[in-house]
Amino acid sequence: MLEQVFRDEWGRVLASLAGYLGDLDRAEEAAQEAFAIAAARWPETGPPDNPAAWLVTTARNRAIDRIRRERTLADKLHLLPAPEAAVDEFDDTVIKDERLELIFTCCHPALALEGQVALTLRALGGLETADIARAFLVSEETMKRRLTRAKAKIKAAGIPFAVPDERLLPDRLDAVLAIVYLIYNEGYSGRVDLGAEAIRLGRVLAALLDDQPEVHGLVALMLIHQARQAARFDGDDLVLLEDQDRSLWDATLLAAGHAELNRALDLGGGGPYVLQAAIASLQTRERIDWPRVAGLYRRLAELTGSPVVELNRAVALAQAGDPAAALSAVDRLDLDGYLYFHSTRGELLRRLGRDAEAGTAYRRALDLATTTPERRFLTRRLEEL
């Protein structure tokens, strides 16, 4: 019970405390103390009717007690409201949901990218420092330093605990979405828990910013990808889209993803995440309309100017039946250090019967491969040649 409450409410409790106390470190200490008290009491008394309100109130009172005890900070006490008298008087209407402010604080552009990612997972997701460190393949000490630097920067730079004004919101929201998607992609490459965490963060954003189509587009994109996760690998073997067992796809996640995409489209969305979600949605159909997929990739390339998007458009062109045009498009790209550039080029050359050149491309891709499924797939392609 407490573990589920922690997962569901940590971000909201911490955000409420951070807004109340104006200090992320103090808010985290108070939240941890409140959860520790709950762990000791609730098994005997049972959980309160409103666990979040109980936790926030308990944490606020403990934080005020702590400030009172710290005589050097006594002069700050008058800045805080008096502690509430009775925990059970609180309900949901009393606790302002300040998670949106916390998200924008964690993803402020003044922070280093690695700090934004770490702080978002720690503050909004409640992940332990050791878990975040394992997910990003660094030592716990390194991750601790990242979190400490990020929190210190927030204090030193006076980064506000606030949602940006309307003039700044679009650019800042783009940065927040990029952080969430970065977290998802780390999970999608094999650390599934991070993928699920990114989806949870995305859903929080979608609930708090319901009128923003790109937020719904990102959630749709992640849900549709996540729905296919179980079919992407067969043991240590990578399974291409056309070979995946669709019975392994998660129908519930797919339906949720399509619903989010429809919401984004109803809002008039046509940004990068909405386009990517639309492409992912088309690729879940029994008969994939590859010319339409290629057309969406063309629009996405026009928006982003990304050579990787152009590479994906070339794949769609090949799937639509024109590998020669696809190869011509690929050969115009400058992506020599990118694994999928060489593996895609190898596949196109193979389809065109140019086996010797395909072998060279596959071997270059193999040199760049870092995971076992990638290496096994490329090795199998070379053996087939």
VONUFI-971298 format. One record per residue (C-alpha): residue in three letters; z, x, y. Coordinates in nm, 4 decimals. Example, Ala and Ser with C-alpha at 12.3 -4.5 7.8 and 13.67 -1.06 7.14 Angstrom:
residues 2
marpa lumlum ala; Z 0.7800; X 1.2300; Y -0.4500
marpa lumlum ser; Z 0.7140; X 1.3670; Y -0.1060
This chain:
residues 385
marpa lumlum met; Z 0.0000; X 0.0000; Y 0.0000
marpa lumlum leu; Z 0.1063; X 0.2640; Y 0.2562
marpa lumlum glu; Z -0.1904; X 0.4833; Y 0.1715
marpa lumlum gln; Z -0.4286; X 0.1957; Y 0.2443
marpa lumlum val; Z -0.2484; X 0.1148; Y 0.5681
marpa lumlum phe; Z -0.2775; X 0.4816; Y 0.6632
marpa lumlum arg; Z -0.6534; X 0.4793; Y 0.6003
marpa lumlum asp; Z -0.7024; X 0.1505; Y 0.7846
marpa lumlum glu; Z -0.4664; X 0.2015; Y 1.0771
marpa lumlum trp; Z -0.4233; X 0.5742; Y 1.1461
marpa lumlum gly; Z -0.6992; X 0.5920; Y 1.4061
marpa lumlum arg; Z -0.5854; X 0.2787; Y 1.5846
marpa lumlum val; Z -0.2186; X 0.3826; Y 1.5857
marpa lumlum leu; Z -0.2984; X 0.7338; Y 1.7096
marpa lumlum ala; Z -0.5344; X 0.6038; Y 1.9779
marpa lumlum ser; Z -0.2731; X 0.3590; Y 2.1050
marpa lumlum leu; Z -0.0130; X 0.6344; Y 2.1206
marpa lumlum ala; Z -0.2483; X 0.8824; Y 2.2874
marpa lumlum gly; Z -0.3265; X 0.6298; Y 2.5577
marpa lumlum tyr; Z 0.0433; X 0.5496; Y 2.6004
marpa lumlum leu; Z 0.1739; X 0.9075; Y 2.6016
marpa lumlum gly; Z -0.1276; X 1.0832; Y 2.7508
marpa lumlum asp; Z -0.0923; X 1.3709; Y 2.5057
marpa lumlum leu; Z -0.2772; X 1.4018; Y 2.1751
marpa lumlum asp; Z -0.0280; X 1.6428; Y 2.0155
marpa lumlum arg; Z 0.2705; X 1.4217; Y 2.0991
marpa lumlum ala; Z 0.0817; X 1.1158; Y 1.9795
marpa lumlum glu; Z 0.0069; X 1.2817; Y 1.6450
marpa lumlum glu; Z 0.3695; X 1.3920; Y 1.5981
marpa lumlum ala; Z 0.4933; X 1.0407; Y 1.6747
marpa lumlum ala; Z 0.2401; X 0.8773; Y 1.4433
marpa lumlum gln; Z 0.3299; X 1.1099; Y 1.1569
marpa lumlum glu; Z 0.6986; X 1.0377; Y 1.2088
marpa lumlum ala; Z 0.6369; X 0.6610; Y 1.2081
marpa lumlum phe; Z 0.4379; X 0.6799; Y 0.8840
marpa lumlum ala; Z 0.7139; X 0.8930; Y 0.7276
marpa lumlum ile; Z 0.9736; X 0.6281; Y 0.8220
marpa lumlum ala; Z 0.7477; X 0.3579; Y 0.6761
marpa lumlum ala; Z 0.7155; X 0.5546; Y 0.3514
marpa lumlum ala; Z 1.0934; X 0.5634; Y 0.3242
marpa lumlum arg; Z 1.1642; X 0.1999; Y 0.4208
marpa lumlum trp; Z 0.8770; X -0.0186; Y 0.3063
marpa lumlum pro; Z 0.9226; X 0.0329; Y -0.0710
marpa lumlum glu; Z 1.2663; X -0.1310; Y -0.0335
marpa lumlum thr; Z 1.2095; X -0.3828; Y 0.2468
marpa lumlum gly; Z 0.8428; X -0.4561; Y 0.1925
marpa lumlum pro; Z 0.5795; X -0.4069; Y 0.4617
marpa lumlum pro; Z 0.6117; X -0.6008; Y 0.7895
marpa lumlum asp; Z 0.3744; X -0.8839; Y 0.8699
marpa lumlum asn; Z 0.1949; X -0.6612; Y 1.1180
marpa lumlum pro; Z 0.2033; X -0.3008; Y 0.9903
marpa lumlum ala; Z 0.0030; X -0.1578; Y 1.2823
marpa lumlum ala; Z 0.2326; X -0.3105; Y 1.5444
marpa lumlum trp; Z 0.5391; X -0.1876; Y 1.3558
marpa lumlum leu; Z 0.3971; X 0.1643; Y 1.3338
marpa lumlum val; Z 0.2974; X 0.1807; Y 1.7014
marpa lumlum thr; Z 0.6313; X 0.0482; Y 1.8199
marpa lumlum thr; Z 0.8309; X 0.2782; Y 1.5933
marpa lumlum ala; Z 0.6215; X 0.5759; Y 1.6997
marpa lumlum arg; Z 0.6582; X 0.4920; Y 2.0702
marpa lumlum asn; Z 1.0340; X 0.4650; Y 2.0420
marpa lumlum arg; Z 1.0564; X 0.7941; Y 1.8494
marpa lumlum ala; Z 0.8366; X 0.9675; Y 2.1060
marpa lumlum ile; Z 1.0543; X 0.8476; Y 2.3922
marpa lumlum asp; Z 1.3671; X 0.9599; Y 2.2056
marpa lumlum arg; Z 1.2086; X 1.3006; Y 2.1539
marpa lumlum ile; Z 1.1259; X 1.3334; Y 2.5254
marpa lumlum arg; Z 1.4799; X 1.2338; Y 2.6177
marpa lumlum arg; Z 1.6133; X 1.5091; Y 2.3914
marpa lumlum glu; Z 1.3874; X 1.7713; Y 2.5402
marpa lumlum arg; Z 1.5722; X 1.8368; Y 2.8627
marpa lumlum thr; Z 1.2947; X 2.0455; Y 3.0084
marpa lumlum leu; Z 1.0701; X 1.7403; Y 2.9992
marpa lumlum ala; Z 1.3329; X 1.4956; Y 3.1251
marpa lumlum asp; Z 1.1604; X 1.4626; Y 3.4606
marpa lumlum lys; Z 0.8638; X 1.3029; Y 3.2862
marpa lumlum leu; Z 1.0683; X 1.0230; Y 3.1379
marpa lumlum his; Z 1.0377; X 0.7991; Y 3.4428
marpa lumlum leu; Z 0.6610; X 0.7954; Y 3.3942
marpa lumlum leu; Z 0.6964; X 0.6123; Y 3.0623
marpa lumlum pro; Z 0.7767; X 0.2452; Y 3.0162
marpa lumlum ala; Z 1.1139; X 0.1648; Y 2.8644
marpa lumlum pro; Z 1.1066; X 0.1427; Y 2.4834
marpa lumlum glu; Z 1.0512; X -0.2059; Y 2.3480
marpa lumlum ala; Z 1.3620; X -0.3736; Y 2.2229
marpa lumlum ala; Z 1.2481; X -0.5340; Y 1.9001
marpa lumlum val; Z 0.9793; X -0.4188; Y 1.6601
marpa lumlum asp; Z 0.9231; X -0.7611; Y 1.5079
marpa lumlum glu; Z 0.8334; X -0.9112; Y 1.8456
marpa lumlum phe; Z 0.5010; X -0.7273; Y 1.8494
marpa lumlum asp; Z 0.1697; X -0.8702; Y 1.7408
marpa lumlum asp; Z -0.1945; X -0.7646; Y 1.7575
marpa lumlum thr; Z -0.2339; X -0.8828; Y 2.1160
marpa lumlum val; Z 0.0250; X -0.6298; Y 2.2332
marpa lumlum ile; Z -0.1528; X -0.3259; Y 2.0908
marpa lumlum lys; Z -0.4577; X -0.2352; Y 2.2891
marpa lumlum asp; Z -0.7266; X -0.0900; Y 2.0636
marpa lumlum glu; Z -0.7992; X 0.2433; Y 2.2284
marpa lumlum arg; Z -0.9992; X 0.4030; Y 1.9488
marpa lumlum leu; Z -1.3101; X 0.4029; Y 2.1657
marpa lumlum glu; Z -1.1338; X 0.6144; Y 2.4297
marpa lumlum leu; Z -1.0147; X 0.8504; Y 2.1556
marpa lumlum ile; Z -1.3655; X 0.8863; Y 2.0091
marpa lumlum phe; Z -1.5114; X 0.9832; Y 2.3467
marpa lumlum thr; Z -1.2266; X 1.2274; Y 2.4054
marpa lumlum cys; Z -1.2803; X 1.3962; Y 2.0674
marpa lumlum cys; Z -1.6572; X 1.4177; Y 2.1240
marpa lumlum his; Z -1.6443; X 1.5361; Y 2.4858
marpa lumlum pro; Z -1.9279; X 1.7834; Y 2.5610
marpa lumlum ala; Z -1.6786; X 2.0336; Y 2.7053
marpa lumlum leu; Z -1.5536; X 2.0941; Y 2.3492
marpa lumlum ala; Z -1.7343; X 2.3213; Y 2.1061
marpa lumlum leu; Z -1.9377; X 2.1286; Y 1.8479
marpa lumlum glu; Z -1.7191; X 2.2478; Y 1.5588
marpa lumlum gly; Z -1.4128; X 2.1333; Y 1.7515
marpa lumlum gln; Z -1.5625; X 1.7897; Y 1.8153
marpa lumlum val; Z -1.6307; X 1.7419; Y 1.4446
marpa lumlum ala; Z -1.2873; X 1.8615; Y 1.3334
marpa lumlum leu; Z -1.0983; X 1.6612; Y 1.5951
marpa lumlum thr; Z -1.2922; X 1.3429; Y 1.5206
marpa lumlum leu; Z -1.2100; X 1.3669; Y 1.1503
marpa lumlum arg; Z -0.8459; X 1.4518; Y 1.2174
marpa lumlum ala; Z -0.7752; X 1.2027; Y 1.4946
marpa lumlum leu; Z -0.9898; X 0.9048; Y 1.3965
marpa lumlum gly; Z -1.0069; X 0.9536; Y 1.0224
marpa lumlum gly; Z -0.6594; X 1.0881; Y 0.9600
marpa lumlum leu; Z -0.7931; X 1.3601; Y 0.7283
marpa lumlum glu; Z -0.5574; X 1.6480; Y 0.6613
marpa lumlum thr; Z -0.6529; X 1.9855; Y 0.8038
marpa lumlum ala; Z -0.6838; X 2.1291; Y 0.4522
marpa lumlum asp; Z -0.9255; X 1.8518; Y 0.3500
marpa lumlum ile; Z -1.1455; X 1.9081; Y 0.6563
marpa lumlum ala; Z -1.1441; X 2.2823; Y 0.5882
marpa lumlum arg; Z -1.2535; X 2.2284; Y 0.2263
marpa lumlum ala; Z -1.5283; X 1.9925; Y 0.3339
marpa lumlum phe; Z -1.6779; X 2.2499; Y 0.5708
marpa lumlum leu; Z -1.6133; X 2.5480; Y 0.3420
marpa lumlum val; Z -1.3790; X 2.7354; Y 0.5767
marpa lumlum ser; Z -1.0175; X 2.8422; Y 0.5368
marpa lumlum glu; Z -0.7369; X 2.6088; Y 0.6391
marpa lumlum glu; Z -0.6262; X 2.8652; Y 0.8973
marpa lumlum thr; Z -0.9740; X 2.8682; Y 1.0523
marpa lumlum met; Z -0.9744; X 2.4892; Y 1.0759
marpa lumlum lys; Z -0.6261; X 2.4909; Y 1.2282
marpa lumlum arg; Z -0.7513; X 2.7251; Y 1.4992
marpa lumlum arg; Z -1.0488; X 2.4980; Y 1.5685
marpa lumlum leu; Z -0.8208; X 2.1977; Y 1.6109
marpa lumlum thr; Z -0.5757; X 2.3920; Y 1.8268
marpa lumlum arg; Z -0.8550; X 2.5205; Y 2.0525
marpa lumlum ala; Z -0.9985; X 2.1712; Y 2.0897
marpa lumlum lys; Z -0.6635; X 2.0180; Y 2.1848
marpa lumlum ala; Z -0.5893; X 2.3022; Y 2.4260
marpa lumlum lys; Z -0.9296; X 2.2530; Y 2.5899
marpa lumlum ile; Z -0.8577; X 1.8823; Y 2.6389
marpa lumlum lys; Z -0.5376; X 1.9711; Y 2.8260
marpa lumlum ala; Z -0.6760; X 2.2655; Y 3.0226
marpa lumlum ala; Z -0.9952; X 2.0897; Y 3.1301
marpa lumlum gly; Z -0.8201; X 1.7612; Y 3.2022
marpa lumlum ile; Z -1.0592; X 1.5749; Y 2.9742
marpa lumlum pro; Z -0.9881; X 1.2069; Y 3.0416
marpa lumlum phe; Z -0.8750; X 0.9665; Y 2.7749
marpa lumlum ala; Z -1.1341; X 0.7112; Y 2.8764
marpa lumlum val; Z -1.4724; X 0.5567; Y 2.8035
marpa lumlum pro; Z -1.7380; X 0.7109; Y 3.0338
marpa lumlum asp; Z -1.8701; X 0.4929; Y 3.3153
marpa lumlum glu; Z -2.2012; X 0.3141; Y 3.2702
marpa lumlum arg; Z -2.3986; X 0.5975; Y 3.4327
marpa lumlum leu; Z -2.2761; X 0.8534; Y 3.1781
marpa lumlum leu; Z -2.2352; X 0.6276; Y 2.8754
marpa lumlum pro; Z -2.5868; X 0.6595; Y 2.7225
marpa lumlum asp; Z -2.5822; X 1.0411; Y 2.7051
marpa lumlum arg; Z -2.2217; X 1.0524; Y 2.5893
marpa lumlum leu; Z -2.2828; X 0.7848; Y 2.3266
marpa lumlum asp; Z -2.5791; X 0.9852; Y 2.1939
marpa lumlum ala; Z -2.3444; X 1.2829; Y 2.1499
marpa lumlum val; Z -2.0865; X 1.0699; Y 1.9672
marpa lumlum leu; Z -2.3500; X 0.9292; Y 1.7319
marpa lumlum ala; Z -2.4814; X 1.2789; Y 1.6650
marpa lumlum ile; Z -2.1309; X 1.3916; Y 1.5620
marpa lumlum val; Z -2.0880; X 1.0960; Y 1.3263
marpa lumlum tyr; Z -2.4295; X 1.1586; Y 1.1703
marpa lumlum leu; Z -2.3532; X 1.5292; Y 1.1339
marpa lumlum ile; Z -2.0371; X 1.4350; Y 0.9450
marpa lumlum tyr; Z -2.2394; X 1.1978; Y 0.7269
marpa lumlum asn; Z -2.4992; X 1.4601; Y 0.6436
marpa lumlum glu; Z -2.2259; X 1.6982; Y 0.5312
marpa lumlum gly; Z -2.1077; X 1.4250; Y 0.2961
marpa lumlum tyr; Z -2.4584; X 1.3308; Y 0.1851
marpa lumlum ser; Z -2.5254; X 1.6853; Y 0.0699
marpa lumlum gly; Z -2.2579; X 1.6453; Y -0.1970
marpa lumlum arg; Z -1.9186; X 1.5796; Y -0.0315
marpa lumlum val; Z -1.9268; X 1.2043; Y -0.0752
marpa lumlum asp; Z -1.5857; X 1.1468; Y 0.0840
marpa lumlum leu; Z -1.7186; X 1.2770; Y 0.4146
marpa lumlum gly; Z -2.0142; X 1.0426; Y 0.3845
marpa lumlum ala; Z -1.7808; X 0.7469; Y 0.3383
marpa lumlum glu; Z -1.5668; X 0.8683; Y 0.6296
marpa lumlum ala; Z -1.8707; X 0.8836; Y 0.8595
marpa lumlum ile; Z -1.9641; X 0.5277; Y 0.7626
marpa lumlum arg; Z -1.6102; X 0.4141; Y 0.8399
marpa lumlum leu; Z -1.6269; X 0.5825; Y 1.1827
marpa lumlum gly; Z -1.9668; X 0.4252; Y 1.2438
marpa lumlum arg; Z -1.8340; X 0.0795; Y 1.1610
marpa lumlum val; Z -1.5463; X 0.1309; Y 1.4053
marpa lumlum leu; Z -1.8007; X 0.2184; Y 1.6737
marpa lumlum ala; Z -2.0159; X -0.0833; Y 1.5845
marpa lumlum ala; Z -1.7156; X -0.3150; Y 1.6155
marpa lumlum leu; Z -1.6156; X -0.1662; Y 1.9510
marpa lumlum leu; Z -1.9696; X -0.1376; Y 2.0929
marpa lumlum asp; Z -2.1348; X -0.4397; Y 1.9351
marpa lumlum asp; Z -2.4081; X -0.4620; Y 2.2018
marpa lumlum gln; Z -2.5421; X -0.1086; Y 2.1437
marpa lumlum pro; Z -2.8440; X -0.1151; Y 1.9086
marpa lumlum glu; Z -2.8383; X 0.2573; Y 1.8321
marpa lumlum val; Z -2.4817; X 0.2295; Y 1.6979
marpa lumlum his; Z -2.5920; X -0.0438; Y 1.4559
marpa lumlum gly; Z -2.9021; X 0.1613; Y 1.3746
marpa lumlum leu; Z -2.6927; X 0.4625; Y 1.2748
marpa lumlum val; Z -2.4604; X 0.2513; Y 1.0589
marpa lumlum ala; Z -2.7637; X 0.0907; Y 0.8924
marpa lumlum leu; Z -2.9191; X 0.4311; Y 0.8251
marpa lumlum met; Z -2.6014; X 0.5686; Y 0.6664
marpa lumlum leu; Z -2.5394; X 0.2580; Y 0.4551
marpa lumlum ile; Z -2.8945; X 0.2517; Y 0.3165
marpa lumlum his; Z -2.8827; X 0.6217; Y 0.2302
marpa lumlum gln; Z -2.5373; X 0.5836; Y 0.0767
marpa lumlum ala; Z -2.6568; X 0.2925; Y -0.1376
marpa lumlum arg; Z -2.9003; X 0.5276; Y -0.3142
marpa lumlum gln; Z -2.6527; X 0.8120; Y -0.3596
marpa lumlum ala; Z -2.5809; X 0.7536; Y -0.7295
marpa lumlum ala; Z -2.9526; X 0.7664; Y -0.8140
marpa lumlum arg; Z -3.0341; X 1.0852; Y -0.6239
marpa lumlum phe; Z -2.9058; X 1.3180; Y -0.8949
marpa lumlum asp; Z -2.9221; X 1.3234; Y -1.2718
marpa lumlum gly; Z -2.6548; X 1.5748; Y -1.3588
marpa lumlum asp; Z -2.7683; X 1.8888; Y -1.1756
marpa lumlum asp; Z -3.1232; X 1.7615; Y -1.1324
marpa lumlum leu; Z -3.2598; X 1.6226; Y -0.8076
marpa lumlum val; Z -3.4388; X 1.2878; Y -0.8537
marpa lumlum leu; Z -3.7192; X 1.2037; Y -0.6108
marpa lumlum leu; Z -3.7344; X 0.8584; Y -0.4512
marpa lumlum glu; Z -4.0226; X 0.7365; Y -0.6687
marpa lumlum asp; Z -3.8386; X 0.8412; Y -0.9859
marpa lumlum gln; Z -3.4974; X 0.6941; Y -0.9010
marpa lumlum asp; Z -3.3405; X 0.4274; Y -1.1234
marpa lumlum arg; Z -3.3082; X 0.1402; Y -0.8777
marpa lumlum ser; Z -3.0487; X -0.0294; Y -1.0951
marpa lumlum leu; Z -2.8116; X 0.2472; Y -0.9802
marpa lumlum trp; Z -2.8551; X 0.1545; Y -0.6162
marpa lumlum asp; Z -2.5558; X -0.0210; Y -0.4602
marpa lumlum ala; Z -2.6774; X -0.3715; Y -0.3738
marpa lumlum thr; Z -2.3747; X -0.4462; Y -0.1535
marpa lumlum leu; Z -2.4275; X -0.1372; Y 0.0623
marpa lumlum leu; Z -2.8000; X -0.2094; Y 0.0840
marpa lumlum ala; Z -2.7372; X -0.5644; Y 0.2027
marpa lumlum ala; Z -2.4865; X -0.4402; Y 0.4606
marpa lumlum gly; Z -2.7352; X -0.1792; Y 0.5805
marpa lumlum his; Z -3.0134; X -0.4341; Y 0.6199
marpa lumlum ala; Z -2.7767; X -0.6650; Y 0.8101
marpa lumlum glu; Z -2.6881; X -0.3822; Y 1.0514
marpa lumlum leu; Z -3.0575; X -0.3033; Y 1.0992
marpa lumlum asn; Z -3.1320; X -0.6692; Y 1.1740
marpa lumlum arg; Z -2.8525; X -0.6692; Y 1.4319
marpa lumlum ala; Z -3.0018; X -0.3584; Y 1.5957
marpa lumlum leu; Z -3.3477; X -0.5148; Y 1.6052
marpa lumlum asp; Z -3.2100; X -0.8418; Y 1.7447
marpa lumlum leu; Z -3.0645; X -0.6342; Y 2.0292
marpa lumlum gly; Z -3.4101; X -0.4925; Y 2.1012
marpa lumlum gly; Z -3.3380; X -0.1526; Y 1.9492
marpa lumlum gly; Z -3.6164; X 0.1007; Y 1.9149
marpa lumlum gly; Z -3.4342; X 0.4310; Y 1.9461
marpa lumlum pro; Z -3.4267; X 0.7182; Y 1.6964
marpa lumlum tyr; Z -3.1527; X 0.5816; Y 1.4705
marpa lumlum val; Z -3.3041; X 0.2332; Y 1.4597
marpa lumlum leu; Z -3.6436; X 0.3816; Y 1.3690
marpa lumlum gln; Z -3.4909; X 0.5993; Y 1.0977
marpa lumlum ala; Z -3.3040; X 0.3000; Y 0.9574
marpa lumlum ala; Z -3.6256; X 0.0965; Y 0.9564
marpa lumlum ile; Z -3.7988; X 0.3761; Y 0.7628
marpa lumlum ala; Z -3.5122; X 0.3968; Y 0.5145
marpa lumlum ser; Z -3.5255; X 0.0185; Y 0.4736
marpa lumlum leu; Z -3.8994; X 0.0228; Y 0.3998
marpa lumlum gln; Z -3.8398; X 0.2895; Y 0.1367
marpa lumlum thr; Z -3.6091; X 0.0562; Y -0.0560
marpa lumlum arg; Z -3.8834; X -0.1992; Y -0.1156
marpa lumlum glu; Z -4.0476; X -0.2355; Y -0.4547
marpa lumlum arg; Z -4.3877; X -0.1567; Y -0.3045
marpa lumlum ile; Z -4.3482; X 0.0886; Y -0.0171
marpa lumlum asp; Z -4.5899; X 0.0447; Y 0.2722
marpa lumlum trp; Z -4.6536; X 0.4161; Y 0.3302
marpa lumlum pro; Z -4.9037; X 0.3729; Y 0.6180
marpa lumlum arg; Z -4.6376; X 0.1716; Y 0.8004
marpa lumlum val; Z -4.3781; X 0.4393; Y 0.7233
marpa lumlum ala; Z -4.6144; X 0.7033; Y 0.8638
marpa lumlum gly; Z -4.6590; X 0.4918; Y 1.1769
marpa lumlum leu; Z -4.2830; X 0.4687; Y 1.2306
marpa lumlum tyr; Z -4.2529; X 0.8443; Y 1.1831
marpa lumlum arg; Z -4.5215; X 0.8893; Y 1.4483
marpa lumlum arg; Z -4.3158; X 0.6803; Y 1.6938
marpa lumlum leu; Z -4.0048; X 0.8761; Y 1.5994
marpa lumlum ala; Z -4.1852; X 1.2070; Y 1.6589
marpa lumlum glu; Z -4.2958; X 1.0873; Y 2.0012
marpa lumlum leu; Z -3.9336; X 1.0073; Y 2.0882
marpa lumlum thr; Z -3.7739; X 1.3230; Y 1.9510
marpa lumlum gly; Z -4.0426; X 1.5920; Y 1.9581
marpa lumlum ser; Z -3.8962; X 1.7131; Y 1.6288
marpa lumlum pro; Z -4.1159; X 1.9201; Y 1.3939
marpa lumlum val; Z -3.8991; X 1.8019; Y 1.1028
marpa lumlum val; Z -3.9979; X 1.4429; Y 1.1838
marpa lumlum glu; Z -4.3618; X 1.5544; Y 1.1887
marpa lumlum leu; Z -4.3050; X 1.7061; Y 0.8453
marpa lumlum asn; Z -4.1726; X 1.3750; Y 0.7167
marpa lumlum arg; Z -4.4712; X 1.1952; Y 0.8681
marpa lumlum ala; Z -4.6972; X 1.4292; Y 0.6734
marpa lumlum val; Z -4.5158; X 1.3356; Y 0.3510
marpa lumlum ala; Z -4.5775; X 0.9682; Y 0.4283
marpa lumlum leu; Z -4.9463; X 1.0408; Y 0.4919
marpa lumlum ala; Z -4.9699; X 1.2069; Y 0.1513
marpa lumlum gln; Z -4.7942; X 0.9132; Y -0.0143
marpa lumlum ala; Z -5.0433; X 0.6857; Y 0.1593
marpa lumlum gly; Z -5.3213; X 0.8700; Y -0.0215
marpa lumlum asp; Z -5.4344; X 1.1463; Y 0.2155
marpa lumlum pro; Z -5.2807; X 1.4800; Y 0.1051
marpa lumlum ala; Z -5.5528; X 1.6784; Y 0.2870
marpa lumlum ala; Z -5.4635; X 1.5240; Y 0.6238
marpa lumlum ala; Z -5.0967; X 1.5763; Y 0.5389
marpa lumlum leu; Z -5.1510; X 1.9466; Y 0.4655
marpa lumlum ser; Z -5.3441; X 1.9884; Y 0.7886
marpa lumlum ala; Z -5.0495; X 1.8353; Y 0.9786
marpa lumlum val; Z -4.7975; X 2.0553; Y 0.7963
marpa lumlum asp; Z -4.9920; X 2.3746; Y 0.8660
marpa lumlum arg; Z -4.9634; X 2.3097; Y 1.2390
marpa lumlum leu; Z -4.5812; X 2.3220; Y 1.2234
marpa lumlum asp; Z -4.3650; X 2.6273; Y 1.2930
marpa lumlum leu; Z -4.0897; X 2.5833; Y 1.0319
marpa lumlum asp; Z -4.1066; X 2.9016; Y 0.8280
marpa lumlum gly; Z -3.7306; X 2.9230; Y 0.7752
marpa lumlum tyr; Z -3.6994; X 2.5626; Y 0.6596
marpa lumlum leu; Z -3.6757; X 2.4991; Y 0.2864
marpa lumlum tyr; Z -3.8444; X 2.1582; Y 0.2921
marpa lumlum phe; Z -4.1419; X 2.2889; Y 0.4891
marpa lumlum his; Z -4.2332; X 2.5179; Y 0.2000
marpa lumlum ser; Z -4.1473; X 2.2715; Y -0.0775
marpa lumlum thr; Z -4.3547; X 2.0000; Y 0.0950
marpa lumlum arg; Z -4.6431; X 2.2415; Y 0.1447
marpa lumlum gly; Z -4.6217; X 2.3411; Y -0.2226
marpa lumlum glu; Z -4.6370; X 1.9768; Y -0.3289
marpa lumlum leu; Z -4.9406; X 1.9063; Y -0.1107
marpa lumlum leu; Z -5.1242; X 2.2144; Y -0.2375
marpa lumlum arg; Z -5.0412; X 2.1124; Y -0.5963
marpa lumlum arg; Z -5.1881; X 1.7668; Y -0.5395
marpa lumlum leu; Z -5.5027; X 1.9262; Y -0.3999
marpa lumlum gly; Z -5.5402; X 2.1481; Y -0.7086
marpa lumlum arg; Z -5.4686; X 2.4731; Y -0.5213
marpa lumlum asp; Z -5.2132; X 2.5927; Y -0.7779
marpa lumlum ala; Z -5.1940; X 2.9602; Y -0.6811
marpa lumlum glu; Z -5.1137; X 2.8758; Y -0.3188
marpa lumlum ala; Z -4.8731; X 2.6061; Y -0.4353
marpa lumlum gly; Z -4.6880; X 2.8632; Y -0.6447
marpa lumlum thr; Z -4.6480; X 3.0914; Y -0.3420
marpa lumlum ala; Z -4.5085; X 2.8044; Y -0.1356
marpa lumlum tyr; Z -4.2669; X 2.6952; Y -0.4093
marpa lumlum arg; Z -4.1404; X 3.0521; Y -0.4538
marpa lumlum arg; Z -4.0750; X 3.0792; Y -0.0790
marpa lumlum ala; Z -3.8847; X 2.7499; Y -0.0941
marpa lumlum leu; Z -3.6859; X 2.8794; Y -0.3907
marpa lumlum asp; Z -3.5833; X 3.1819; Y -0.1853
marpa lumlum leu; Z -3.4385; X 2.9446; Y 0.0756
marpa lumlum ala; Z -3.2709; X 2.7003; Y -0.1654
marpa lumlum thr; Z -2.8903; X 2.6996; Y -0.1615
marpa lumlum thr; Z -2.7887; X 2.4243; Y -0.4070
marpa lumlum thr; Z -2.8262; X 2.4017; Y -0.7834
marpa lumlum pro; Z -3.0286; X 2.0748; Y -0.7780
marpa lumlum glu; Z -3.2742; X 2.2229; Y -0.5274
marpa lumlum arg; Z -3.3185; X 2.5400; Y -0.7302
marpa lumlum arg; Z -3.3605; X 2.3514; Y -1.0575
marpa lumlum phe; Z -3.6213; X 2.1195; Y -0.9048
marpa lumlum leu; Z -3.8266; X 2.4061; Y -0.7570
marpa lumlum thr; Z -3.8031; X 2.6087; Y -1.0768
marpa lumlum arg; Z -3.9306; X 2.3079; Y -1.2731
marpa lumlum arg; Z -4.2212; X 2.2678; Y -1.0311
marpa lumlum leu; Z -4.3160; X 2.6355; Y -1.0779
marpa lumlum glu; Z -4.2993; X 2.5994; Y -1.4574
marpa lumlum glu; Z -4.5277; X 2.2945; Y -1.4395
marpa lumlum leu; Z -4.7855; X 2.4992; Y -1.2478
